[in-house]
């Protein structure tokens, strides 16, 4: 089933409304990070995972087979989430569909920003976005799918 771009963007906007935490602290960051590691292992994928709250990195794990460059990708993806307040893949697809670029339309350097999937806003109910949850190491859509499905299953288990 192929979704139109409008349907895809609408679905991604809904993800950002649905994947919200009641509360979030360092202990939850550890549990979520380890959950995402297990999700990646189930898929036999090697990724680097980062959870950052207000500029404070609470979780970072680079799985065997990842590359140091993944951390720079994470930094640049997180900058996009923090600037646009939506997932990096949502922003990438939206800007591409509008024919816009980071450098030309927003004066944002590719040194510090990248339109690539995998970074998701860490949103806490009644507080809004407090950080980012990011996966790097797979193709854009797979990074995005891993982080969103991982957050969704984690929230379901938290119940």
Order of alpha helices (4+ residues) and beta strands (2+ residues): alpha-beta-alpha-beta-beta-alpha-alpha-alpha-beta-beta-alpha
